[in-house]
Amino acid sequence: MTTMDRLRRTWLVLARRIRGSRVWHNALTRYAALALAAALIMIAALAPLTSVMVEGWSQRDIELRARLVFRSIRDQVAVGIAVKPEFDLVPFFDRLAEDERIQSLGFCTAQGQLRYATKLLPKAVTCQSVKRDKSDAFVTVADAGKRIHVSSFPITAGSSTGHLLVLHDLSYIDDRAREAQFYSVLALVGVAMGLGLLASAIVLGLMRAWARSIRSAILDAQAGSGQSASLKRSDFPISREVHAALAEMQFERRFAEGIHVEWSPKTLHRLLKDELPGAEVLVVSNREPYIHNHVDGAVKLQIPASGLVAALEPVMRACGGTWIAHGSGSADREAVDRHDRLRVPPASPAYTLRRIWLTDEEQDGYYYGLANEGLWPLCHIAFVRPVFRERDWAYYVMINERFADAIVEEAATDAPIVLVQDYHFALLPRMIRNRLPKATIITFWHIPWPNAETFSICPWRKEIVDGLLGSTILGFHTQFHCNNFLESADRFMESRIDREHASVTLGGHETLIRPYPISIEWPPAALADQAPVHECRDAVRQRFSLPADVRIAVGIERFDYTKGILDRIRAIDDLLTRQPTWCGKLVFIQAAAPTRSKLDSYSTLQAEAMQLAGEVNARHSRNGLQPIQLVIRHHEPSEVYELFRAADICIVSSLHDGMNLVAKEFVAARDDEQGILMLSSFAGASRELSEALIVNPYDTHGMAEALAVALGMPADEQRQRMRLMRDLVRQRNVYRWAAQMLLDAARLRRREQITVASATRAASAAE
């Protein structure tokens, strides 16, 4: 069954469900239940509030009444306690207590003796149980299950002093509160029922109109036509939302199915055939997938250590088309034809590689200068100051123009699908848009995108954002980076930001901003020829002269300051210092490929790493075994996977990274379901591989503690963690990553075709 057949079946099922009245009955039932629940919650919340309000009002009323009583009798009481012999105030107090609210009165002497108390004064009320101060005081006491309000007023008459106590029975307040609560609940129930009936009538009318609109829209979509006339005529907002949802539904259905599809070159190829028949795919990147170099008098083919190449090369083998890249090898010119093209891979050609040539001066300005001294540190926020030079920018613009010209040359149609890769070509999407207006341009930014405040450092921030907004779709690894770009576009460009649909419209052209977490091929091609895990471990132990009981940790990447190589060496040092029993029993192998050695920050990093490794080895070597093994050279994929399979621990300690595919490659390499991945929380992969030991590379001691946990982790726990991570990498492989972008592209191309067809019909009708 094809994707279109499955979609038609979905439309029909949905249409039948909407036609059935049970759907609306259930919806109204749920609404009524929600309304009733809301009313009950409101009653439950307001009923206690009513009691509290009545209680407060009554308390203030009693205090006011007590003060009035005190002021009325103060002089008489003062005279009574001042005369000698003292006057008996009990009869006077008894007459006052005849008031229905006043329960009793009494007088406390300065020595704390209760005098002149009326007969109904509770035993719980004593001079010691009430507050006697220089000012009026009020307290509530309990007596035989009843609440008594006691007011205490100071009286001074010559040398005689004391406090007058006025007691009120609070039972009437409780009666008043219950009565007020009853009437308030009754009123709230009446209001809730009235509002519920009114809202139900409105919702019922809207749902009936909505049902008619949806039914018509689904039938139109099933027939392949555009927006239905009923939706166009309807003015209530929900109709517009329904149309937008229907427009997205086809993609969402495919995406949901894609989760359960075993994505492979075959399924990706079928996707292109079904959804983008006859589409031409062009890929543009700075790094080429195959490099020819002169080595010892012969031409040697090399696959670069690049996450971008590792991700895209399998996709191009599945899709075909043309890959346009900078020819950087010393023997690259000898390998191409007169049009600077060659078919690759050499053993089984599947697509065309077109090489673009740059002079050393152009390479210094465009690649080493603007791209890697400017944009790279700016986006990674790795505490290396970005450098921006006017001449570097000029070369950057010129090289982007050169690649745009090459794309036009290679395009066999006026509407190709162009996959623009990474920060080297921020201006390229706009240049392609100007030359090929019908092209579908998918740009993927492989590194992080900083917040707008950080990005404002760049002198050409507007030009870069404008260039990227020439894309049809602009992809990042994570939603966080998408949000940062939307913030930058909002701040620096006169554009319309639609945050609900994650798009930016500039000059009438809309660009979708989407997260596409990149991945690797499954299964990795380099894994096919690998020996069993125990043989890989034996080979690595023999190569590095390691005893059989030594635990092996590895780190594998380019020598880049964003990868946290120094930080992981410091963590090893911290562990061996705090737990010296691991000296001679733990070896860390750092395989690092030299890169961008023309830049001081990279050459300095390599020198610092060598010096630090020497210092750690001098401190912790035992029996001739050095804990840090630095291997600074290019490693072929087969060597990388052999190290992965031999390792007990793989450390990925990026200070800031878009994704970091090394983490996923290690997981893919471990078909024995053993080994521990230590993964930086600042790498995009940590959002997916949550079963790894997530660490903060800036916390040296924290990383050392995580290393100790990894070294002690039992095999069963390793298996559980690795099994979950392997399932995720298998399902979300690079073919699925490419499929997500291509499905988005297919949907947009069909939408554009419908729009053009509608405009053509309208023009014909007008004529």
ROVOBA-617551 format. One line per field, with one value per residue (C-alpha): x, y, z negated; residue in three letters. Coordinates in steps of 0.25 Angstrom, whole numbers, plus 5000, padded with zeros to 4 digits. Each point is the difference from the previous one (the first is absolute). Layout:
// ROVOBA-617551
xx X|...;
yy Y|...;
zz Z|...;
aa ALA|...;
END
This chain:
// ROVOBA-617551
xx 5000|5006|5000|4989|4991|5002|4997|4987|4996|5003|4991|4988|5001|5000|4989|4991|5004|4996|4986|4997|4992|5006|5013|4993|4991|5013|5006|4988|5000|5015|4997|4988|5009|5011|4990|4994|5014|5003|4988|5003|5014|4995|4990|5010|5010|4990|4992|5011|5004|4985|5002|5013|4994|4988|5010|5008|4989|4994|5013|5001|4986|5002|5013|4993|4988|5010|5007|4987|4996|5014|4999|4986|5003|5015|4997|4991|5010|5011|4993|4996|5014|5006|4991|5003|4995|4998|4986|4994|4999|4993|4986|5004|5006|4988|4991|5009|5001|4985|5003|4998|5014|5008|5003|5007|5009|5011|5012|5015|5008|5014|5005|4992|4988|4986|4990|4986|4997|4986|4994|5001|5015|5006|5010|5010|5001|5010|5009|5012|4993|4997|5009|5001|5008|5001|4990|4988|5001|4991|5001|4991|4999|4993|4991|4992|5000|4996|5008|5001|5005|5007|5003|5010|5001|5010|4994|5008|4993|5010|5009|4990|5002|4995|4993|4985|4996|4988|4996|4991|4995|5004|4989|4992|5011|5001|4985|5001|5012|4992|4988|5009|5007|4987|4994|5014|5000|4986|5003|5013|4992|4990|5010|5008|4988|4996|5014|5001|4987|5003|5014|4995|4990|5011|5010|4989|4998|5014|5003|4989|5005|5014|4996|4994|5013|5010|4991|5001|5015|5004|4992|5007|5014|4996|4997|5013|4994|5004|4993|4985|4990|4993|5012|5002|4986|5001|5005|5001|5015|4999|4998|5013|5007|4993|5006|5014|4999|4995|5011|5010|4993|5006|5014|4997|4994|5012|5009|4992|5001|5015|5003|4996|5008|5013|5007|5010|5006|4989|4989|5006|5001|4985|4996|5007|4993|4986|5001|5010|4999|5011|5006|5014|5008|5012|5009|5009|5011|5014|5006|5000|4996|5012|5014|5012|5014|5014|5006|5014|5000|4986|4985|4993|4985|4996|4986|5001|4997|4988|4986|4994|5006|4996|4986|4998|5008|4990|4989|5006|5003|4985|4995|5010|5002|5012|5008|5008|5011|5014|5011|5011|5008|5014|4996|4986|5002|5006|4987|4990|4995|5001|4987|5006|4991|5002|4991|5000|5002|5011|4996|4985|4997|4987|5001|5008|5011|5002|5013|5001|5014|5005|5014|5008|4996|4985|5001|5006|4990|4987|5003|5010|4997|4985|4994|5010|5006|4986|4988|5005|5004|4988|4990|5007|5002|5013|5007|5008|4998|4995|5008|4993|5008|4995|5008|4996|4986|5003|5005|4989|4990|5008|5001|4985|4998|5009|4992|4987|5005|5004|4987|4993|5010|4997|4985|4993|4986|4995|4995|5010|5001|5012|5006|5009|5009|5006|5005|5010|4988|4991|4998|4998|4985|4997|5009|4994|4986|5004|5005|4990|4987|4993|5010|4997|5012|5002|5011|5005|5009|5008|5006|4992|4993|5003|4990|4997|5009|5012|4997|4999|5016|5001|5001|4993|4988|4989|5007|5002|4985|4995|5008|4995|4986|5001|4998|4987|5003|5011|5003|5008|5003|4991|4988|5008|5009|4987|4995|5013|5000|4985|5005|5011|4991|4990|5011|5008|4990|4987|4993|4987|5003|4989|5004|4988|5004|5015|5002|5006|4995|5009|4997|4988|5008|4997|5011|4997|5009|5000|5008|5006|5010|5010|5005|5009|4997|4995|5006|5013|5008|5013|4994|4999|5014|5003|5004|4993|5001|5010|5009|5000|5003|5012|5005|5000|5006|5012|5001|5002|5007|4989|4998|4988|4994|5001|4987|4999|4994|5000|4997|5000|4998|5007|5010|4990|4999|4984|5002|5005|5013|5008|4988|4999|5015|4999|4988|5009|5011|4990|4995|5014|5004|4988|5000|5014|4996|4996|5014|5006|4985|4994|5005|4993|5003|4997|5000|5000|5001|5007|4992|5001|5014|5002|4992|5007|4989|5001|5015|5000|4990|5008|5012|4993|4994|5014|5006|4988|5001|5014|4998|4989|5008|5012|4991|4993|5008|5001|5009|5003|4985|4996|4985|4999|5003|4999|4999|5000|4997|4989|4992|4993|4985|5005|5010|4990|4990|5011|5003|4985|4998|5013|4996|4994|4996|4998|5002|4993|5002|4996|5000|4990|4995|4988|4999|5013|4999|5012|4990|4990|5012|5004|4986|4999|5013|4997|4991|5005|4991|5012|5008|4996|4998|5004|4993|5001|4987|5004|5000|4987|5001|4997|4985|4999|5010|4995|5004|5015|5007|4997|5012|5004|5013|5003|4999|5013|4997|4986|5006|5010|4988|4993|5012|5000|4985|5003|5012|4991|4987|4996|4998|4984|4999|5009|4992|4987|5005|5007|4988|4991|5010|5002|4985|4999|5012|4995|4986|5005|5011|5005|4990|4989|5006|5001|4986|4994|5006|4996|4986|4999|5006|4989|4989|5004|5002|4986|4995|5007|4995|4986|5002|5005|4989|4989|5007|5000|4985|4996|5008|4993|4987|5003|5004;
yy 5000|5014|5012|5006|4988|5001|5014|4998|4990|5009|5011|4990|4995|5014|5005|4988|5004|5014|4996|4992|5007|4992|5008|5013|4994|4995|5014|5007|4990|5003|5015|4998|4992|5011|5011|4992|4997|5015|5004|4991|5005|5014|4996|4993|5012|5011|4993|5000|5014|5005|4994|5007|5013|4999|4996|5012|5010|4994|5000|5015|5002|4994|5008|5012|4997|4996|5013|5007|4993|5003|5015|5000|4994|5004|5012|4991|4989|5009|5007|4986|4995|5013|5002|4994|4990|4996|5000|4986|5001|4986|5005|5011|4990|4991|5011|5002|4985|5000|5004|4988|5001|5003|4987|5005|5010|5000|5008|4996|5007|5004|4988|4991|4997|4998|5009|5004|4989|4997|4986|4996|5003|4987|4993|4999|5015|5005|5012|4991|4995|5014|5010|5012|5012|5015|5000|4993|4985|4990|4984|4989|4988|4987|4995|4987|5000|5015|5011|5012|5014|5007|5015|5006|5015|5006|5009|5009|5007|5007|4989|4989|4994|4988|4995|4999|4987|5000|4986|4997|4987|4997|4990|5010|5002|4986|5000|5012|4994|4988|5008|5009|4988|4993|5012|5003|4985|5001|5013|4994|4987|5008|5009|4988|4993|5012|5002|4985|5000|5012|4995|4987|5006|5008|4988|4992|5010|5002|4985|4997|5011|4995|4986|5004|5008|4989|4989|5009|5003|4985|4996|5012|4995|4986|5004|5008|5014|5012|5007|4997|5011|4997|5004|5012|5005|4997|5012|4994|4998|4985|4998|5006|4991|4988|5003|5002|4987|4993|5006|4994|4987|4992|5003|4997|4986|4997|5004|4991|4989|5003|4997|4986|4998|4994|5012|4995|5004|4992|5007|5013|4997|4996|5013|5008|4992|5001|5014|5007|4993|5006|5009|5004|5000|5009|5000|5012|4999|5005|4987|4989|4986|4994|5006|4996|5003|4997|4991|4994|5002|4994|5005|4996|5001|5005|5002|5012|5000|5009|4998|5007|4990|4988|5004|5005|4990|4988|5009|5004|4985|4998|5012|5002|5014|5009|5004|5013|5003|5006|4991|5001|4988|5001|4990|5004|5007|4987|4992|5009|5001|5013|5005|4997|4989|4985|4989|4995|4991|4994|4986|5002|5013|5006|5015|5011|5008|5014|5007|5015|5005|5011|5007|5000|5015|4997|4988|5009|5011|4992|4987|5003|5014|5004|4985|4995|5012|5007|4992|4987|5006|5010|4988|4991|5010|4993|5011|5003|5014|5001|5007|5008|5006|5008|4993|4986|5004|5004|4986|4994|5007|4997|4985|4999|5007|4989|4989|5006|5001|4985|4996|5007|4993|4986|5002|4993|5006|5013|4994|4991|4996|5007|4995|5011|4996|5008|5013|5001|5004|5010|5009|4988|4998|5014|5000|4987|5006|5011|4991|4989|5005|4987|4992|4993|5004|4992|5006|4993|5007|4989|5009|5007|5013|5010|5009|5014|5007|4992|5000|5015|5000|4996|5013|4993|4994|5006|4994|4987|4999|5005|4990|4988|5005|4997|4986|4993|4992|5003|4989|4999|4989|5004|5008|5009|5004|5003|5009|5008|5002|5005|5009|5005|5002|5008|5009|5003|4999|5007|4986|4994|4989|4989|4993|4990|4994|5004|5008|5013|5008|5010|5007|4991|4987|4991|4992|4988|4999|4985|4991|4988|4992|4994|4986|4989|4989|4987|4990|5008|4996|4999|4990|4990|4995|5001|4988|4996|5009|4991|5000|5015|5001|4991|5007|5014|4994|4994|5013|5009|4989|4999|4989|4992|5006|5015|5007|5008|5014|5007|5013|5002|5013|5011|5009|5011|5009|4998|4985|5001|4992|5007|4998|4985|4999|5008|4991|4988|5007|5003|4986|4994|5011|4996|4985|4996|4986|5002|5004|4989|4995|5011|5005|5011|5000|5013|4999|5014|5004|5013|5011|5015|5000|5013|5007|5003|4995|4986|4999|5005|4990|4989|5004|5002|4986|4994|5008|4996|4985|5000|5006|4990|4989|5004|5001|4987|4990|4986|4989|5007|5002|5014|5003|5010|4996|5011|4995|5013|4995|4997|4987|4993|4996|4985|5004|5009|4989|4990|5010|5002|4985|4998|5011|4999|5015|5010|5015|5010|5013|5011|5014|5004|4991|5000|4985|4992|4987|4994|4996|4993|4993|4994|4995|4994|4993|4993|4988|4993|5010|5003|5012|5014|5013|5013|5011|5015|5007|5011|4990|4999|4985|5001|5004|4986|4991|5002|4986|5005|5005|5015|5009|5014|5002|5012|4992|4993|4992|4997|4994|4992|4995|4996|4992|4993|4996|4995|4992|4993|4998|4986|4993|4999|5015|5002|4991|5007|5014|4996|4992|5013|5009|4990|4999|5015|5002|4988|5007|5014|4997|5010|4995|5004|5013|5002|4995|5010|5012|4994|4997|5015|5004|4991|5006|5014|4997|4994|5013|5009|4992|5001|5015|5002|4991|5009|5013|4995|4996|5013|5007|4992|5003|5015|5000;
zz 5000|5004|4991|5008|4999|4985|5000|5008|4990|4988|5007|5002|4985|4995|5009|4995|4985|5002|5007|4988|4989|4989|5002|4997|4989|4993|5002|4994|4989|4997|5000|4991|4990|5001|4997|4988|4995|5001|4993|4989|4999|4999|4989|4992|5001|4997|4989|4990|5005|4996|4986|4998|5005|4990|4989|5002|5001|4987|4993|5003|4996|4986|4998|5003|4990|4989|5001|5000|4987|4994|5003|4994|4987|4998|4991|4991|4999|4997|4988|4995|4999|4995|4988|4986|4997|5014|5006|5004|5016|5002|5000|5009|5010|4999|5005|5012|5003|5002|5014|5009|5007|4987|4993|4987|4994|4990|4995|4998|4990|5002|4993|5009|4991|5006|4993|5002|5010|5005|4997|5015|5001|5006|4991|5012|4999|4990|4998|5005|5012|5006|5005|4991|5006|5000|5012|5004|5002|5006|5000|5003|4990|5000|4989|5001|5015|5001|5005|4990|5005|4988|5001|4990|4997|4990|4989|4991|4988|4991|4994|5004|5014|5007|5012|5004|5007|5009|5005|5013|5004|5014|5003|5008|5010|5003|5003|5008|5008|5004|5004|5009|5006|5003|5008|5007|5005|5004|5008|5006|5005|5006|5008|5004|5005|5008|5006|5003|5008|5008|5003|5004|5010|5006|5001|5006|5011|5002|5001|5010|5009|4998|5003|5014|5003|4996|5008|5012|4998|4999|5012|5008|4994|5004|5014|5001|5001|4992|4988|5000|5003|4987|4993|5008|4997|4985|4992|4986|4996|4998|5015|5003|4990|5006|5014|4994|4993|5012|5008|4990|4998|5011|4995|4986|5004|5008|4988|4990|5010|5001|4986|5002|5014|5000|5007|5010|5014|5006|4993|5002|5015|5000|4993|5011|5010|4994|4995|5008|5014|5009|4990|5002|4987|4998|4987|4997|4989|4998|4996|5011|4998|5006|5001|5009|4994|5004|4990|5002|5015|5002|5000|4988|4998|4986|4993|4991|4985|5001|4994|5012|5010|4991|5000|5014|5008|4997|5004|5013|5003|4999|5007|5011|5006|4999|4988|5002|4990|4999|5006|4989|5003|5006|5011|5002|5013|5006|4996|5007|5015|5008|4993|4986|4998|4996|4996|4986|4992|5008|4998|5003|5006|4995|5002|5006|4992|5006|4994|4999|5000|4990|5000|4987|4998|5002|4990|4990|5000|5003|4992|4989|4999|5000|4998|4990|4993|5000|5001|4993|4987|5000|5001|4991|4989|4996|4993|5013|5005|5014|5010|5011|5012|5011|5010|4995|5002|5014|5003|4993|5009|5013|4996|4997|5014|5007|4994|5004|5014|4999|4996|5011|5010|4993|5000|5011|4997|4995|4987|4994|4985|4994|4987|4995|4988|4989|4996|5012|5009|4992|5012|5010|4998|5004|5012|5005|4998|5009|5011|4999|4994|5001|4993|4986|4991|4988|4991|4988|4990|4994|4988|4989|5002|4989|4993|5007|4990|5003|5015|5000|4999|5015|5009|5011|4992|5009|5012|4994|4995|5014|5007|4992|5002|5015|4995|5002|4987|4990|4991|4987|4990|4989|4997|4991|5012|5008|4990|4999|5015|5000|4989|5009|5012|4991|4995|5012|5012|5004|5002|4995|4990|4998|4988|5000|5013|4998|5013|5004|5012|5006|5013|5003|4999|4988|4994|4990|4988|4996|4990|5007|4991|5009|4998|5007|5009|4995|5000|5002|5012|4992|4991|5011|5000|4985|4992|4987|4988|4993|5012|5002|4985|5002|5012|4993|4987|5009|5008|4987|4992|4990|4989|5001|4987|5004|5002|5013|5002|5014|5005|5015|5008|5007|4992|4998|4987|5000|4997|4986|5002|4989|4991|5001|4998|4987|4995|5002|4992|4989|4999|4999|4990|4991|5003|5002|5001|5014|5004|5009|5002|5009|5013|5008|5015|5007|5015|5005|5015|5002|5006|5004|4996|5006|4989|4987|4991|5006|5000|4986|4995|5006|4993|4987|5001|5002|4988|4991|5004|4997|4986|4997|5005|4991|4988|5002|5008|4994|5005|5013|5003|5003|4997|5012|5014|5010|5015|5008|5015|5009|4997|5010|4997|4998|4989|4993|4999|4995|4989|4997|4999|4991|4990|4987|4999|5011|4996|5008|4992|5010|4994|5010|5012|5010|4999|4999|5008|4993|4989|5009|5008|4987|4997|5014|4998|4988|5005|4987|4992|4991|4997|4994|5007|4992|5007|4998|4997|5010|5012|5008|4999|4985|5003|5006|4993|4986|4996|5001|4988|5002|4995|4999|5007|4992|4987|4999|4987|5005|5012|4992|4991|5013|5005|4986|5002|5014|4996|4989|5008|5001|5013|4999|4998|5012|5008|4996|5004|5013|5005|4998|5007|5011|5003|5001|5009|5009|5001|5001|5010|5011|5010|4991|4998|5015|5002|4990|5009|5013|4995|4996|5014|5007|4992|5003|5015|5001|4993|5009|5012|4995|4998|5014|5006|4993|5004|5015|4999|4994|5011|5011|4994|4999|5015;
aa MET|THR|THR|MET|ASP|ARG|LEU|ARG|ARG|THR|TRP|LEU|VAL|LEU|ALA|ARG|ARG|ILE|ARG|GLY|SER|ARG|VAL|TRP|HIS|ASN|ALA|LEU|THR|ARG|TYR|ALA|ALA|LEU|ALA|LEU|ALA|ALA|ALA|LEU|ILE|MET|ILE|ALA|ALA|LEU|ALA|PRO|LEU|THR|SER|VAL|MET|VAL|GLU|GLY|TRP|SER|GLN|ARG|ASP|ILE|GLU|LEU|ARG|ALA|ARG|LEU|VAL|PHE|ARG|SER|ILE|ARG|ASP|GLN|VAL|ALA|VAL|GLY|ILE|ALA|VAL|LYS|PRO|GLU|PHE|ASP|LEU|VAL|PRO|PHE|PHE|ASP|ARG|LEU|ALA|GLU|ASP|GLU|ARG|ILE|GLN|SER|LEU|GLY|PHE|CYS|THR|ALA|GLN|GLY|GLN|LEU|ARG|TYR|ALA|THR|LYS|LEU|LEU|PRO|LYS|ALA|VAL|THR|CYS|GLN|SER|VAL|LYS|ARG|ASP|LYS|SER|ASP|ALA|PHE|VAL|THR|VAL|ALA|ASP|ALA|GLY|LYS|ARG|ILE|HIS|VAL|SER|SER|PHE|PRO|ILE|THR|ALA|GLY|SER|SER|THR|GLY|HIS|LEU|LEU|VAL|LEU|HIS|ASP|LEU|SER|TYR|ILE|ASP|ASP|ARG|ALA|ARG|GLU|ALA|GLN|PHE|TYR|SER|VAL|LEU|ALA|LEU|VAL|GLY|VAL|ALA|MET|GLY|LEU|GLY|LEU|LEU|ALA|SER|ALA|ILE|VAL|LEU|GLY|LEU|MET|ARG|ALA|TRP|ALA|ARG|SER|ILE|ARG|SER|ALA|ILE|LEU|ASP|ALA|GLN|ALA|GLY|SER|GLY|GLN|SER|ALA|SER|LEU|LYS|ARG|SER|ASP|PHE|PRO|ILE|SER|ARG|GLU|VAL|HIS|ALA|ALA|LEU|ALA|GLU|MET|GLN|PHE|GLU|ARG|ARG|PHE|ALA|GLU|GLY|ILE|HIS|VAL|GLU|TRP|SER|PRO|LYS|THR|LEU|HIS|ARG|LEU|LEU|LYS|ASP|GLU|LEU|PRO|GLY|ALA|GLU|VAL|LEU|VAL|VAL|SER|ASN|ARG|GLU|PRO|TYR|ILE|HIS|ASN|HIS|VAL|ASP|GLY|ALA|VAL|LYS|LEU|GLN|ILE|PRO|ALA|SER|GLY|LEU|VAL|ALA|ALA|LEU|GLU|PRO|VAL|MET|ARG|ALA|CYS|GLY|GLY|THR|TRP|ILE|ALA|HIS|GLY|SER|GLY|SER|ALA|ASP|ARG|GLU|ALA|VAL|ASP|ARG|HIS|ASP|ARG|LEU|ARG|VAL|PRO|PRO|ALA|SER|PRO|ALA|TYR|THR|LEU|ARG|ARG|ILE|TRP|LEU|THR|ASP|GLU|GLU|GLN|ASP|GLY|TYR|TYR|TYR|GLY|LEU|ALA|ASN|GLU|GLY|LEU|TRP|PRO|LEU|CYS|HIS|ILE|ALA|PHE|VAL|ARG|PRO|VAL|PHE|ARG|GLU|ARG|ASP|TRP|ALA|TYR|TYR|VAL|MET|ILE|ASN|GLU|ARG|PHE|ALA|ASP|ALA|ILE|VAL|GLU|GLU|ALA|ALA|THR|ASP|ALA|PRO|ILE|VAL|LEU|VAL|GLN|ASP|TYR|HIS|PHE|ALA|LEU|LEU|PRO|ARG|MET|ILE|ARG|ASN|ARG|LEU|PRO|LYS|ALA|THR|ILE|ILE|THR|PHE|TRP|HIS|ILE|PRO|TRP|PRO|ASN|ALA|GLU|THR|PHE|SER|ILE|CYS|PRO|TRP|ARG|LYS|GLU|ILE|VAL|ASP|GLY|LEU|LEU|GLY|SER|THR|ILE|LEU|GLY|PHE|HIS|THR|GLN|PHE|HIS|CYS|ASN|ASN|PHE|LEU|GLU|SER|ALA|ASP|ARG|PHE|MET|GLU|SER|ARG|ILE|ASP|ARG|GLU|HIS|ALA|SER|VAL|THR|LEU|GLY|GLY|HIS|GLU|THR|LEU|ILE|ARG|PRO|TYR|PRO|ILE|SER|ILE|GLU|TRP|PRO|PRO|ALA|ALA|LEU|ALA|ASP|GLN|ALA|PRO|VAL|HIS|GLU|CYS|ARG|ASP|ALA|VAL|ARG|GLN|ARG|PHE|SER|LEU|PRO|ALA|ASP|VAL|ARG|ILE|ALA|VAL|GLY|ILE|GLU|ARG|PHE|ASP|TYR|THR|LYS|GLY|ILE|LEU|ASP|ARG|ILE|ARG|ALA|ILE|ASP|ASP|LEU|LEU|THR|ARG|GLN|PRO|THR|TRP|CYS|GLY|LYS|LEU|VAL|PHE|ILE|GLN|ALA|ALA|ALA|PRO|THR|ARG|SER|LYS|LEU|ASP|SER|TYR|SER|THR|LEU|GLN|ALA|GLU|ALA|MET|GLN|LEU|ALA|GLY|GLU|VAL|ASN|ALA|ARG|HIS|SER|ARG|ASN|GLY|LEU|GLN|PRO|ILE|GLN|LEU|VAL|ILE|ARG|HIS|HIS|GLU|PRO|SER|GLU|VAL|TYR|GLU|LEU|PHE|ARG|ALA|ALA|ASP|ILE|CYS|ILE|VAL|SER|SER|LEU|HIS|ASP|GLY|MET|ASN|LEU|VAL|ALA|LYS|GLU|PHE|VAL|ALA|ALA|ARG|ASP|ASP|GLU|GLN|GLY|ILE|LEU|MET|LEU|SER|SER|PHE|ALA|GLY|ALA|SER|ARG|GLU|LEU|SER|GLU|ALA|LEU|ILE|VAL|ASN|PRO|TYR|ASP|THR|HIS|GLY|MET|ALA|GLU|ALA|LEU|ALA|VAL|ALA|LEU|GLY|MET|PRO|ALA|ASP|GLU|GLN|ARG|GLN|ARG|MET|ARG|LEU|MET|ARG|ASP|LEU|VAL|ARG|GLN|ARG|ASN|VAL|TYR|ARG|TRP|ALA|ALA|GLN|MET|LEU|LEU|ASP|ALA|ALA|ARG|LEU|ARG|ARG|ARG|GLU|GLN|ILE|THR|VAL|ALA|SER|ALA|THR|ARG|ALA|ALA|SER|ALA|ALA|GLU;
END
